[in-house]
Amino acid sequence: METTNARQTNVERISDLELVVTRTINAPARLVFEAWTTAELFRRWWVPRSYGLNLVACELDVRVGGLYRLAFLHDGSAMEFFGTYLEVDPSSRLVWTNDEADGDPAVTTVTFEESDGKTRLTVRNLYPSKEALESDGSTGALPEVLDQLDELLASL
Amino acid sequence: MPEGRVVFLTGAPGVGKSTIGRALAECSERSFFLDLDAFRANVVRGLAQPSTCRVGPRVLAGEAAWIEGYRRLWVARLDALDLVVEDLKRMEATHGND
């Protein structure tokens, strides 16, 4: 059974520095948490198939101070995302740094709130600056793609 | 008259082809954007000027397109998460809760 409301994903920029994504998942928090913290499960959903990215490495050492690393191949070039887990509170809260960008890291906080067997998922991305937020490659408008387009345009 | 250029943008749904295309078309009065999906029947009216403009995150930011890209990424991602979690629920129902 699917209701569009239940599956609705909300994305909001709540300040210059912070983006918030919310969604209700029809499962208890411990299962949703498991999907976020088990590499074999995580790699099945974190990179949407339609993005054409080949996830070649997915290592999640989910404990406070543990590291994660995601490596992608896209059109022959490699991209890496990596950082450190700052908080790990089973079935409740997960906080990590995003260390791949220069400068201070963006921090991602995920909370899992269960009620009536469903989980309210909130993902907060807090950036060190407005510029960092607006140039985040993972927001979908990939800066490197735009750079390639610039090169193409310059060569025309 | 300068030689005309045609720039083709291809890519997965939601990555920003139309946004970039429109931004490019605004670089010059002699440029235009043609969305082949929506306007297959349109007649090509003239040739575009070679572009000297740069397209970067700022152009897109002006249109808040990047947040739309971000939204689409998370919709696709969490739709996929739903499927994974449904699998977990099925497995639990089959094998019992341990």
gemmi code that builds the backbone of each chain (N, CA, C; Angstrom):
import gemmi

chains = {
    "A": [
        ("MET", (0.843, -1.200, 0.000), (0.000, 0.000, 0.000), (0.875, 1.245, 0.000)),
        ("GLU", (0.607, 2.119, -0.937), (1.417, 3.323, -1.018), (0.536, 4.558, -1.013)),
        ("THR", (0.799, 5.431, -0.096), (0.131, 6.719, -0.170), (1.197, 7.751, -0.475)),
        ("THR", (0.877, 8.655, -1.355), (1.893, 9.615, -1.781), (2.357, 10.478, -0.614)),
        ("ASN", (1.440, 10.765, 0.302), (1.829, 11.596, 1.440), (2.883, 10.938, 2.308)),
        ("ALA", (2.661, 9.643, 2.579), (3.583, 8.929, 3.446), (4.978, 8.877, 2.835)),
        ("ARG", (5.033, 8.792, 1.514), (6.317, 8.644, 0.857), (6.957, 9.981, 0.491)),
        ("GLN", (6.304, 11.047, 0.848), (6.794, 12.339, 0.396), (8.132, 12.730, 1.015)),
        ("THR", (9.026, 13.163, 0.174), (10.329, 13.633, 0.619), (10.311, 15.159, 0.613)),
        ("ASN", (10.581, 15.755, 1.760), (10.631, 17.212, 1.828), (12.070, 17.683, 1.938)),
        ("VAL", (12.390, 18.680, 1.153), (13.736, 19.253, 1.202), (13.598, 20.740, 1.448)),
        ("GLU", (14.312, 21.222, 2.443), (14.203, 22.624, 2.792), (15.571, 23.199, 3.107)),
        ("ARG", (15.798, 24.407, 2.628), (17.004, 25.108, 3.049), (16.575, 25.985, 4.203)),
        ("ILE", (16.985, 25.621, 5.422), (16.457, 26.347, 6.568), (17.320, 27.537, 6.951)),
        ("SER", (18.524, 27.625, 6.375), (19.363, 28.805, 6.599), (20.398, 28.831, 5.485)),
        ("ASP", (21.279, 29.824, 5.513), (22.351, 29.895, 4.525), (23.223, 28.648, 4.565)),
        ("LEU", (23.249, 28.010, 5.735), (24.225, 26.949, 5.954), (23.631, 25.557, 6.040)),
        ("GLU", (22.311, 25.444, 6.028), (21.745, 24.148, 6.364), (20.598, 23.706, 5.454)),
        ("LEU", (20.733, 22.453, 4.983), (19.687, 21.811, 4.197), (19.094, 20.669, 5.012)),
        ("VAL", (17.775, 20.530, 4.977), (17.115, 19.489, 5.762), (16.195, 18.658, 4.859)),
        ("VAL", (16.367, 17.358, 4.929), (15.537, 16.426, 4.165), (14.721, 15.606, 5.158)),
        ("THR", (13.407, 15.489, 4.932), (12.598, 14.641, 5.818), (11.765, 13.670, 4.997)),
        ("ARG", (11.545, 12.512, 5.585), (10.784, 11.464, 4.899), (10.347, 10.446, 5.949)),
        ("THR", (9.154, 9.920, 5.777), (8.702, 8.845, 6.656), (8.867, 7.517, 5.941)),
        ("ILE", (9.512, 6.582, 6.612), (9.740, 5.249, 6.051), (8.842, 4.277, 6.806)),
        ("ASN", (8.183, 3.419, 6.065), (7.221, 2.509, 6.667), (7.915, 1.265, 7.234)),
        ("ALA", (8.695, 1.467, 8.283), (9.424, 0.370, 8.934), (9.940, 0.880, 10.272)),
        ("PRO", (10.176, -0.053, 11.202), (10.716, 0.379, 12.490), (12.125, 0.966, 12.353)),
        ("ALA", (12.475, 1.831, 13.293), (13.737, 2.567, 13.223), (14.951, 1.642, 13.159)),
        ("ARG", (14.891, 0.494, 13.854), (16.087, -0.357, 13.859), (16.391, -0.894, 12.460)),
        ("LEU", (15.352, -1.135, 11.634), (15.600, -1.608, 10.263), (16.137, -0.482, 9.377)),
        ("VAL", (15.569, 0.720, 9.545), (16.040, 1.856, 8.757), (17.488, 2.158, 9.132)),
        ("PHE", (17.774, 2.103, 10.421), (19.141, 2.347, 10.905), (20.101, 1.304, 10.324)),
        ("GLU", (19.628, 0.068, 10.278), (20.450, -1.006, 9.723), (20.821, -0.719, 8.264)),
        ("ALA", (19.853, -0.189, 7.510), (20.101, 0.116, 6.100), (21.096, 1.263, 5.929)),
        ("TRP", (21.233, 2.101, 6.965), (22.177, 3.227, 6.912), (23.569, 2.826, 7.400)),
        ("THR", (23.657, 1.731, 8.113), (24.918, 1.438, 8.798), (25.552, 0.110, 8.368)),
        ("THR", (24.922, -0.611, 7.450), (25.484, -1.859, 6.949), (25.906, -1.627, 5.503)),
        ("ALA", (27.194, -1.765, 5.233), (27.727, -1.394, 3.909), (26.990, -2.099, 2.764)),
        ("GLU", (26.722, -3.409, 2.918), (26.078, -4.147, 1.824), (24.676, -3.608, 1.539)),
        ("LEU", (24.011, -3.111, 2.572), (22.680, -2.527, 2.375), (22.784, -1.091, 1.874)),
        ("PHE", (23.673, -0.342, 2.498), (23.845, 1.079, 2.190), (24.147, 1.279, 0.700)),
        ("ARG", (25.014, 0.436, 0.155), (25.427, 0.616, -1.233), (24.300, 0.314, -2.213)),
        ("ARG", (23.259, -0.354, -1.725), (22.132, -0.664, -2.611), (21.215, 0.536, -2.836)),
        ("TRP", (21.314, 1.546, -1.985), (20.373, 2.662, -2.157), (21.003, 4.051, -2.174)),
        ("TRP", (22.198, 4.220, -1.637), (22.753, 5.571, -1.478), (22.992, 6.271, -2.810)),
        ("VAL", (23.372, 5.482, -3.812), (23.616, 6.052, -5.134), (22.493, 5.616, -6.072)),
        ("PRO", (21.560, 6.530, -6.383), (20.440, 6.152, -7.242), (20.947, 5.633, -8.590)),
        ("ARG", (20.339, 4.554, -9.045), (20.753, 3.906, -10.284), (20.768, 4.878, -11.462)),
        ("SER", (19.782, 5.783, -11.468), (19.642, 6.672, -12.623), (20.808, 7.645, -12.766)),
        ("TYR", (21.676, 7.742, -11.741), (22.770, 8.705, -11.813), (23.977, 8.149, -12.574)),
        ("GLY", (23.920, 6.860, -12.921), (24.979, 6.289, -13.753), (26.346, 6.282, -13.094)),
        ("LEU", (26.377, 6.282, -11.762), (27.658, 6.233, -11.064), (27.932, 4.800, -10.633)),
        ("ASN", (29.157, 4.395, -10.810), (29.538, 3.049, -10.429), (30.239, 3.096, -9.069)),
        ("LEU", (29.569, 2.573, -8.062), (30.128, 2.595, -6.713), (31.152, 1.461, -6.587)),
        ("VAL", (32.426, 1.812, -6.528), (33.459, 0.770, -6.533), (33.949, 0.419, -5.133)),
        ("ALA", (33.714, 1.305, -4.165), (34.101, 0.974, -2.791), (33.101, 1.587, -1.830)),
        ("CYS", (32.743, 0.834, -0.810), (31.822, 1.331, 0.210), (32.253, 0.715, 1.532)),
        ("GLU", (32.952, 1.502, 2.326), (33.459, 1.008, 3.605), (32.884, 1.876, 4.713)),
        ("LEU", (32.162, 1.267, 5.627), (31.541, 2.001, 6.729), (31.992, 1.392, 8.056)),
        ("ASP", (32.794, 2.113, 8.784), (33.203, 1.648, 10.111), (32.361, 2.430, 11.120)),
        ("VAL", (31.130, 1.944, 11.326), (30.145, 2.730, 12.061), (30.351, 2.618, 13.565)),
        ("ARG", (31.177, 3.490, 14.089), (31.364, 3.663, 15.536), (31.961, 5.055, 15.712)),
        ("VAL", (31.840, 5.613, 16.890), (32.339, 6.971, 17.104), (33.830, 6.997, 16.792)),
        ("GLY", (34.228, 7.888, 15.894), (35.626, 7.968, 15.480), (35.958, 7.059, 14.304)),
        ("GLY", (35.021, 6.209, 13.920), (35.244, 5.319, 12.770), (35.156, 6.089, 11.455)),
        ("LEU", (35.790, 5.544, 10.425), (35.834, 6.221, 9.132), (34.896, 5.552, 8.133)),
        ("TYR", (34.458, 6.344, 7.160), (33.755, 5.750, 6.019), (34.403, 6.263, 4.745)),
        ("ARG", (34.243, 5.490, 3.701), (34.789, 5.895, 2.413), (33.900, 5.335, 1.309)),
        ("LEU", (33.489, 6.218, 0.395), (32.725, 5.807, -0.782), (33.516, 6.241, -2.003)),
        ("ALA", (33.740, 5.322, -2.922), (34.474, 5.665, -4.142), (33.619, 5.329, -5.351)),
        ("PHE", (33.594, 6.275, -6.293), (32.789, 6.112, -7.500), (33.646, 6.234, -8.740)),
        ("LEU", (33.213, 5.557, -9.780), (33.775, 5.799, -11.099), (32.671, 6.396, -11.940)),
        ("HIS", (33.000, 7.491, -12.626), (32.021, 8.118, -13.508), (32.742, 8.556, -14.768)),
        ("ASP", (32.384, 7.965, -15.878), (33.051, 8.268, -17.148), (34.566, 8.176, -17.013)),
        ("GLY", (35.027, 7.170, -16.318), (36.466, 6.947, -16.231), (37.181, 7.745, -15.161)),
        ("SER", (36.495, 8.745, -14.545), (37.192, 9.484, -13.495), (36.650, 9.064, -12.127)),
        ("ALA", (37.522, 9.127, -11.135), (37.162, 8.642, -9.810), (36.728, 9.790, -8.913)),
        ("MET", (35.779, 9.518, -8.036), (35.332, 10.485, -7.034), (35.319, 9.773, -5.696)),
        ("GLU", (35.733, 10.467, -4.671), (35.691, 9.852, -3.344), (34.965, 10.741, -2.356)),
        ("PHE", (34.190, 10.104, -1.508), (33.550, 10.797, -0.395), (33.975, 10.065, 0.869)),
        ("PHE", (34.426, 10.820, 1.862), (34.910, 10.151, 3.072), (34.775, 11.083, 4.273)),
        ("GLY", (34.844, 10.472, 5.455), (34.741, 11.261, 6.676), (34.724, 10.359, 7.892)),
        ("THR", (34.309, 10.953, 9.014), (34.374, 10.278, 10.312), (33.004, 10.315, 10.988)),
        ("TYR", (32.627, 9.220, 11.601), (31.397, 9.213, 12.397), (31.652, 9.914, 13.733)),
        ("LEU", (30.831, 10.905, 14.019), (30.986, 11.655, 15.273), (30.066, 11.117, 16.362)),
        ("GLU", (28.874, 10.681, 15.960), (27.918, 10.127, 16.932), (27.249, 8.913, 16.320)),
        ("VAL", (27.138, 7.869, 17.106), (26.435, 6.661, 16.652), (25.538, 6.207, 17.794)),
        ("ASP", (24.238, 6.426, 17.614), (23.281, 6.093, 18.657), (22.273, 5.136, 18.016)),
        ("PRO", (22.444, 3.822, 18.228), (21.679, 2.825, 17.477), (20.175, 3.116, 17.409)),
        ("SER", (19.647, 3.010, 16.187), (18.228, 3.207, 15.889), (17.720, 4.605, 16.207)),
        ("SER", (18.631, 5.540, 16.401), (18.179, 6.849, 16.841), (18.896, 8.012, 16.152)),
        ("ARG", (20.235, 7.927, 16.068), (20.964, 9.104, 15.604), (22.325, 8.714, 15.053)),
        ("LEU", (22.679, 9.408, 13.945), (23.942, 9.137, 13.276), (24.498, 10.486, 12.818)),
        ("VAL", (25.752, 10.782, 13.167), (26.360, 12.051, 12.757), (27.722, 11.761, 12.145)),
        ("TRP", (27.968, 12.345, 10.969), (29.286, 12.162, 10.367), (29.774, 13.439, 9.687)),
        ("THR", (31.085, 13.492, 9.486), (31.687, 14.615, 8.763), (31.836, 14.236, 7.296)),
        ("ASN", (31.861, 15.250, 6.448), (32.107, 15.063, 5.016), (33.421, 15.760, 4.704)),
        ("ASP", (34.484, 14.959, 4.640), (35.822, 15.549, 4.608), (36.404, 15.731, 3.217)),
        ("GLU", (35.636, 15.380, 2.168), (36.238, 15.403, 0.832), (36.457, 16.813, 0.290)),
        ("ALA", (35.676, 17.781, 0.773), (35.838, 19.150, 0.284), (36.972, 19.845, 1.043)),
        ("ASP", (37.545, 20.887, 0.436), (38.581, 21.661, 1.116), (37.950, 22.442, 2.272)),
        ("GLY", (38.765, 22.764, 3.243), (38.276, 23.594, 4.349), (37.537, 22.780, 5.392)),
        ("ASP", (36.788, 23.493, 6.230), (36.044, 22.817, 7.296), (35.006, 21.872, 6.699)),
        ("PRO", (34.781, 20.742, 7.355), (33.846, 19.777, 6.792), (32.381, 20.155, 7.009)),
        ("ALA", (31.561, 19.740, 6.059), (30.123, 19.764, 6.301), (29.804, 18.605, 7.238)),
        ("VAL", (28.775, 18.786, 8.063), (28.399, 17.731, 9.009), (26.975, 17.273, 8.708)),
        ("THR", (26.816, 15.961, 8.588), (25.508, 15.370, 8.317), (24.968, 14.721, 9.584)),
        ("THR", (23.754, 15.090, 9.956), (23.099, 14.490, 11.122), (21.818, 13.810, 10.667)),
        ("VAL", (21.703, 12.527, 10.963), (20.500, 11.781, 10.598), (19.809, 11.343, 11.881)),
        ("THR", (18.522, 11.662, 12.007), (17.777, 11.174, 13.169), (16.667, 10.247, 12.711)),
        ("PHE", (16.419, 9.215, 13.509), (15.408, 8.196, 13.230), (14.408, 8.236, 14.379)),
        ("GLU", (13.181, 8.687, 14.099), (12.175, 8.777, 15.160), (11.028, 7.829, 14.842)),
        ("GLU", (10.882, 6.815, 15.689), (9.846, 5.810, 15.412), (8.541, 6.153, 16.102)),
        ("SER", (7.459, 5.967, 15.331), (6.148, 6.065, 15.956), (5.168, 5.235, 15.147)),
        ("ASP", (4.378, 4.418, 15.820), (3.430, 3.493, 15.176), (4.106, 2.601, 14.138)),
        ("GLY", (5.305, 2.155, 14.432), (5.991, 1.235, 13.522), (6.600, 1.900, 12.303)),
        ("LYS", (6.459, 3.231, 12.221), (7.057, 3.967, 11.106), (8.201, 4.820, 11.623)),
        ("THR", (9.079, 5.195, 10.713), (10.237, 5.980, 11.120), (10.267, 7.315, 10.392)),
        ("ARG", (10.282, 8.371, 11.178), (10.452, 9.711, 10.615), (11.955, 9.950, 10.504)),
        ("LEU", (12.394, 10.122, 9.261), (13.817, 10.277, 8.980), (14.099, 11.758, 8.722)),
        ("THR", (15.083, 12.307, 9.413), (15.483, 13.689, 9.163), (16.981, 13.723, 8.898)),
        ("VAL", (17.353, 14.264, 7.755), (18.763, 14.370, 7.390), (19.117, 15.845, 7.328)),
        ("ARG", (20.049, 16.256, 8.177), (20.477, 17.651, 8.189), (21.895, 17.748, 7.679)),
        ("ASN", (22.103, 18.580, 6.679), (23.460, 18.848, 6.213), (23.825, 20.273, 6.585)),
        ("LEU", (24.793, 20.394, 7.483), (25.229, 21.715, 7.952), (26.596, 22.015, 7.340)),
        ("TYR", (26.658, 23.103, 6.565), (27.883, 23.451, 5.841), (28.636, 24.548, 6.578)),
        ("PRO", (29.965, 24.608, 6.391), (30.748, 25.622, 7.086), (30.510, 27.026, 6.524)),
        ("SER", (30.020, 27.128, 5.282), (29.753, 28.440, 4.692), (28.667, 28.296, 3.625)),
        ("LYS", (28.085, 29.445, 3.269), (27.072, 29.495, 2.218), (27.643, 28.957, 0.907)),
        ("GLU", (28.893, 29.335, 0.621), (29.539, 28.919, -0.623), (29.704, 27.403, -0.655)),
        ("ALA", (30.057, 26.850, 0.522), (30.253, 25.395, 0.583), (28.937, 24.682, 0.299)),
        ("LEU", (27.858, 25.216, 0.841), (26.546, 24.611, 0.594), (26.210, 24.669, -0.894)),
        ("GLU", (26.428, 25.820, -1.492), (25.986, 26.004, -2.876), (26.895, 25.340, -3.898)),
        ("SER", (28.059, 24.909, -3.464), (28.939, 24.243, -4.430), (29.085, 22.758, -4.123)),
        ("ASP", (28.243, 22.247, -3.244), (28.327, 20.833, -2.881), (28.001, 19.948, -4.087)),
        ("GLY", (28.989, 19.154, -4.483), (28.808, 18.273, -5.638), (27.706, 17.263, -5.448)),
        ("SER", (27.436, 16.901, -4.208), (26.425, 15.871, -3.990), (25.008, 16.427, -4.055)),
        ("THR", (24.871, 17.749, -4.292), (23.525, 18.289, -4.383), (22.906, 18.026, -5.739)),
        ("GLY", (23.640, 17.408, -6.637), (23.027, 17.044, -7.900), (23.550, 17.838, -9.077)),
        ("ALA", (23.848, 19.120, -8.863), (24.444, 19.915, -9.926), (25.953, 19.819, -9.751)),
        ("LEU", (26.535, 18.794, -10.313), (27.934, 18.491, -10.031), (28.874, 19.557, -10.587)),
        ("PRO", (29.655, 20.211, -9.713), (30.571, 21.252, -10.196), (31.526, 20.738, -11.273)),
        ("GLU", (31.980, 19.472, -11.123), (32.951, 18.996, -12.127), (32.307, 18.829, -13.496)),
        ("VAL", (31.019, 18.520, -13.489), (30.313, 18.430, -14.767), (30.235, 19.813, -15.401)),
        ("LEU", (29.967, 20.809, -14.562), (29.883, 22.181, -15.065), (31.246, 22.669, -15.533)),
        ("ASP", (32.308, 22.240, -14.831), (33.655, 22.599, -15.261), (33.935, 22.016, -16.638)),
        ("GLN", (33.514, 20.765, -16.823), (33.713, 20.129, -18.129), (32.949, 20.885, -19.208)),
        ("LEU", (31.760, 21.359, -18.834), (30.958, 22.098, -19.794), (31.645, 23.414, -20.139)),
        ("ASP", (32.239, 24.058, -19.105), (32.993, 25.291, -19.358), (34.116, 25.057, -20.358)),
        ("GLU", (34.832, 23.933, -20.147), (35.935, 23.613, -21.060), (35.413, 23.420, -22.483)),
        ("LEU", (34.296, 22.717, -22.561), (33.708, 22.460, -23.869), (33.331, 23.776, -24.536)),
        ("LEU", (32.718, 24.663, -23.760), (32.268, 25.941, -24.326), (33.449, 26.791, -24.761)),
        ("ALA", (34.525, 26.738, -23.960), (35.701, 27.536, -24.287), (36.328, 27.044, -25.574)),
        ("SER", (36.158, 25.768, -25.872), (36.797, 25.201, -27.057), (35.967, 25.405, -28.315)),
        ("LEU", (34.764, 25.904, -28.151), (33.892, 26.051, -29.328), (34.285, 27.241, -30.170)),
    ],
    "B": [
        ("MET", (29.428, 36.741, -40.504), (28.600, 36.057, -39.505), (29.361, 34.854, -38.956)),
        ("PRO", (29.480, 34.757, -37.642), (30.251, 33.657, -37.057), (29.589, 32.323, -37.345)),
        ("GLU", (30.411, 31.333, -37.343), (29.907, 29.974, -37.549), (28.975, 29.595, -36.405)),
        ("GLY", (27.880, 28.920, -36.695), (26.943, 28.510, -35.652), (27.416, 27.268, -34.932)),
        ("ARG", (26.922, 27.125, -33.711), (27.274, 25.933, -32.931), (26.026, 25.329, -32.328)),
        ("VAL", (26.027, 24.060, -32.238), (24.955, 23.369, -31.539), (25.578, 22.598, -30.385)),
        ("VAL", (25.066, 22.809, -29.187), (25.551, 22.064, -28.027), (24.457, 21.087, -27.614)),
        ("PHE", (24.811, 19.820, -27.573), (23.863, 18.817, -27.119), (24.132, 18.487, -25.658)),
        ("LEU", (23.088, 18.448, -24.866), (23.218, 18.047, -23.462), (22.461, 16.742, -23.287)),
        ("THR", (23.155, 15.726, -22.805), (22.476, 14.468, -22.513), (22.752, 14.095, -21.068)),
        ("GLY", (21.919, 13.259, -20.496), (22.151, 12.840, -19.123), (20.888, 12.264, -18.513)),
        ("ALA", (21.056, 11.728, -17.335), (19.946, 11.096, -16.632), (18.882, 12.137, -16.278)),
        ("PRO", (17.651, 11.690, -16.067), (16.581, 12.620, -15.680), (16.954, 13.370, -14.401)),
        ("GLY", (16.693, 14.651, -14.401), (16.824, 15.404, -13.155), (18.201, 15.951, -12.884)),
        ("VAL", (19.161, 15.750, -13.790), (20.519, 16.223, -13.476), (20.727, 17.686, -13.841)),
        ("GLY", (19.788, 18.284, -14.576), (19.897, 19.723, -14.835), (20.153, 20.097, -16.280)),
        ("LYS", (19.845, 19.208, -17.215), (20.066, 19.502, -18.637), (19.300, 20.756, -19.073)),
        ("SER", (18.028, 20.794, -18.717), (17.201, 21.922, -19.159), (17.667, 23.225, -18.531)),
        ("THR", (18.042, 23.145, -17.257), (18.503, 24.348, -16.557), (19.761, 24.896, -17.210)),
        ("ILE", (20.707, 23.997, -17.477), (21.957, 24.420, -18.106), (21.677, 24.938, -19.516)),
        ("GLY", (20.791, 24.245, -20.229), (20.457, 24.669, -21.584), (19.877, 26.071, -21.613)),
        ("ARG", (18.984, 26.339, -20.676), (18.374, 27.677, -20.631), (19.400, 28.725, -20.251)),
        ("ALA", (20.291, 28.354, -19.305), (21.333, 29.302, -18.883), (22.257, 29.618, -20.053)),
        ("LEU", (22.577, 28.610, -20.837), (23.428, 28.811, -22.011), (22.757, 29.732, -23.018)),
        ("ALA", (21.474, 29.497, -23.211), (20.747, 30.267, -24.213), (20.704, 31.741, -23.846)),
        ("GLU", (20.811, 32.023, -22.555), (20.765, 33.417, -22.115), (22.092, 34.138, -22.320)),
        ("CYS", (23.111, 33.378, -22.701), (24.429, 33.989, -22.897), (24.428, 34.957, -24.069)),
        ("SER", (23.553, 34.761, -25.009), (23.588, 35.582, -26.213), (22.175, 35.735, -26.757)),
        ("GLU", (21.915, 36.903, -27.339), (20.597, 37.120, -27.919), (20.365, 36.198, -29.101)),
        ("ARG", (21.469, 35.741, -29.683), (21.337, 34.891, -30.862), (21.325, 33.406, -30.505)),
        ("SER", (21.258, 33.123, -29.197), (21.197, 31.730, -28.773), (19.772, 31.353, -28.399)),
        ("PHE", (19.453, 30.119, -28.541), (18.169, 29.669, -28.038), (18.306, 28.249, -27.528)),
        ("PHE", (17.361, 27.896, -26.693), (17.356, 26.567, -26.078), (16.213, 25.753, -26.666)),
        ("LEU", (16.545, 24.557, -27.107), (15.532, 23.686, -27.695), (15.509, 22.390, -26.907)),
        ("ASP", (14.414, 22.156, -26.210), (14.249, 20.900, -25.476), (13.640, 19.887, -26.436)),
        ("LEU", (14.462, 18.943, -26.884), (14.006, 18.025, -27.931), (12.856, 17.149, -27.469)),
        ("ASP", (12.829, 16.869, -26.171), (11.731, 16.055, -25.672), (10.408, 16.794, -25.818)),
        ("ALA", (10.445, 18.066, -25.452), (9.191, 18.820, -25.403), (8.840, 19.438, -26.752)),
        ("PHE", (9.844, 19.731, -27.547), (9.572, 20.505, -28.767), (10.153, 19.849, -30.016)),
        ("ARG", (9.919, 18.537, -30.149), (10.459, 17.823, -31.306), (10.010, 18.450, -32.619)),
        ("ALA", (8.830, 19.029, -32.606), (8.275, 19.532, -33.858), (8.727, 20.962, -34.172)),
        ("ASN", (9.479, 21.564, -33.225), (9.899, 22.964, -33.464), (10.815, 23.094, -34.680)),
        ("VAL", (10.700, 24.204, -35.334), (11.570, 24.474, -36.476), (12.787, 25.271, -35.996)),
        ("VAL", (13.941, 24.836, -36.408), (15.153, 25.560, -36.039), (15.172, 26.898, -36.770)),
        ("ARG", (15.294, 27.979, -35.999), (15.104, 29.316, -36.571), (16.411, 29.972, -37.011)),
        ("GLY", (17.526, 29.547, -36.450), (18.774, 30.197, -36.850), (19.926, 29.576, -36.094)),
        ("LEU", (21.111, 30.041, -36.344), (22.274, 29.457, -35.692), (22.705, 30.305, -34.509)),
        ("ALA", (23.203, 29.622, -33.487), (23.599, 30.320, -32.266), (24.998, 30.894, -32.390)),
        ("GLN", (25.230, 31.949, -31.638), (26.578, 32.520, -31.548), (27.471, 31.563, -30.756)),
        ("PRO", (28.739, 31.465, -31.139), (29.642, 30.725, -30.256), (29.616, 31.383, -28.890)),
        ("SER", (29.591, 30.574, -27.851), (29.391, 31.134, -26.519), (30.705, 31.541, -25.869)),
        ("THR", (30.687, 32.677, -25.209), (31.876, 33.095, -24.469), (31.571, 33.098, -22.978)),
        ("CYS", (30.375, 32.713, -22.613), (30.021, 32.819, -21.202), (30.414, 31.564, -20.453)),
        ("ARG", (30.536, 31.680, -19.170), (30.840, 30.531, -18.327), (29.579, 30.114, -17.574)),
        ("VAL", (29.420, 28.828, -17.469), (28.294, 28.320, -16.700), (28.868, 27.665, -15.460)),
        ("GLY", (28.457, 28.108, -14.330), (28.973, 27.515, -13.100), (27.862, 27.387, -12.102)),
        ("PRO", (28.217, 26.923, -10.917), (27.195, 26.767, -9.880), (26.432, 28.056, -9.608)),
        ("ARG", (27.082, 29.205, -9.818), (26.415, 30.460, -9.522), (25.225, 30.697, -10.439)),
        ("VAL", (25.380, 30.370, -11.723), (24.267, 30.517, -12.654), (23.089, 29.685, -12.168)),
        ("LEU", (23.416, 28.465, -11.783), (22.361, 27.566, -11.329), (21.789, 28.030, -10.001)),
        ("ALA", (22.658, 28.538, -9.133), (22.198, 28.979, -7.822), (21.163, 30.079, -7.987)),
        ("GLY", (21.378, 30.930, -8.983), (20.456, 32.027, -9.226), (19.052, 31.514, -9.466)),
        ("GLU", (18.948, 30.347, -10.010), (17.627, 29.791, -10.297), (17.207, 28.787, -9.234)),
        ("ALA", (18.013, 28.653, -8.220), (17.746, 27.665, -7.173), (17.609, 26.271, -7.763)),
        ("ALA", (18.246, 26.069, -8.913), (18.126, 24.761, -9.577), (18.870, 23.688, -8.807)),
        ("TRP", (19.931, 24.120, -8.133), (20.716, 23.102, -7.430), (19.898, 22.483, -6.312)),
        ("ILE", (18.993, 23.240, -5.710), (18.200, 22.640, -4.635), (17.199, 21.658, -5.227)),
        ("GLU", (16.764, 21.909, -6.444), (15.902, 20.952, -7.130), (16.695, 19.673, -7.430)),
        ("GLY", (17.954, 19.857, -7.828), (18.814, 18.692, -8.049), (19.002, 17.898, -6.765)),
        ("TYR", (19.197, 18.644, -5.680), (19.367, 18.019, -4.367), (18.102, 17.273, -3.969)),
        ("ARG", (16.955, 17.886, -4.210), (15.683, 17.249, -3.871), (15.509, 15.952, -4.671)),
        ("ARG", (15.811, 16.012, -5.953), (15.639, 14.820, -6.790), (16.581, 13.705, -6.367)),
        ("LEU", (17.797, 14.095, -5.994), (18.740, 13.080, -5.514), (18.164, 12.363, -4.303)),
        ("TRP", (17.626, 13.146, -3.353), (17.122, 12.532, -2.119), (15.840, 11.753, -2.352)),
        ("VAL", (15.001, 12.204, -3.277), (13.795, 11.430, -3.599), (14.208, 10.077, -4.165)),
        ("ALA", (15.128, 10.085, -5.122), (15.567, 8.828, -5.751), (16.244, 7.931, -4.719)),
        ("ARG", (17.074, 8.553, -3.891), (17.820, 7.815, -2.880), (16.886, 7.174, -1.857)),
        ("LEU", (15.924, 7.940, -1.369), (15.052, 7.417, -0.313), (13.996, 6.472, -0.885)),
        ("ASP", (13.651, 6.611, -2.165), (12.812, 5.596, -2.807), (13.559, 4.262, -2.813)),
        ("ALA", (14.857, 4.326, -3.105), (15.674, 3.103, -3.120), (15.821, 2.546, -1.704)),
        ("LEU", (15.955, 3.444, -0.711), (16.025, 3.003, 0.690), (14.744, 2.251, 1.076)),
        ("ASP", (13.615, 2.779, 0.625), (12.330, 2.121, 0.882), (12.364, 0.661, 0.439)),
        ("LEU", (12.884, 0.426, -0.761), (12.921, -0.933, -1.305), (13.805, -1.836, -0.455)),
        ("VAL", (14.961, -1.297, -0.033), (15.886, -2.073, 0.796), (15.220, -2.423, 2.129)),
        ("VAL", (14.542, -1.441, 2.718), (13.895, -1.670, 4.016), (12.735, -2.661, 3.875)),
        ("GLU", (12.025, -2.587, 2.749), (10.958, -3.568, 2.499), (11.538, -4.977, 2.435)),
        ("ASP", (12.702, -5.109, 1.810), (13.400, -6.406, 1.757), (13.717, -6.901, 3.164)),
        ("LEU", (14.224, -5.986, 3.995), (14.579, -6.359, 5.370), (13.343, -6.838, 6.124)),
        ("LYS", (12.234, -6.129, 5.904), (10.991, -6.521, 6.588), (10.560, -7.913, 6.138)),
        ("ARG", (10.650, -8.165, 4.844), (10.273, -9.480, 4.309), (11.159, -10.572, 4.904)),
        ("MET", (12.466, -10.299, 4.961), (13.401, -11.285, 5.491), (13.095, -11.593, 6.954)),
        ("GLU", (12.765, -10.548, 7.688), (12.427, -10.751, 9.104), (11.170, -11.586, 9.252)),
        ("ALA", (10.201, -11.303, 8.396), (8.930, -12.030, 8.454), (9.146, -13.507, 8.118)),
        ("THR", (10.081, -13.764, 7.205), (10.356, -15.140, 6.790), (11.175, -15.899, 7.823)),
        ("HIS", (12.242, -15.236, 8.302), (13.198, -15.939, 9.163), (12.971, -15.699, 10.655)),
        ("GLY", (12.041, -14.859, 10.967), (11.801, -14.564, 12.372), (12.739, -13.474, 12.855)),
        ("ASN", (12.352, -12.898, 13.931), (13.118, -11.770, 14.480), (14.207, -12.272, 15.410)),
        ("ASP", (15.460, -11.909, 15.115), (16.524, -12.358, 16.012), (17.267, -11.181, 16.570)),
    ],
}
model = gemmi.Model(1)
for chain_id, residues in chains.items():
    chain = gemmi.Chain(chain_id)
    for i, (resn, *xyz) in enumerate(residues, 1):
        res = gemmi.Residue()
        res.name, res.seqid = resn, gemmi.SeqId(i, " ")
        for name, pos in zip(("N", "CA", "C"), xyz):
            atom = gemmi.Atom()
            atom.name, atom.element = name, gemmi.Element(name[0])
            atom.pos, atom.b_iso = gemmi.Position(*pos), 0.0
            res.add_atom(atom)
        chain.add_residue(res)
    model.add_chain(chain)
structure = gemmi.Structure()
structure.add_model(model)
structure.setup_entities()
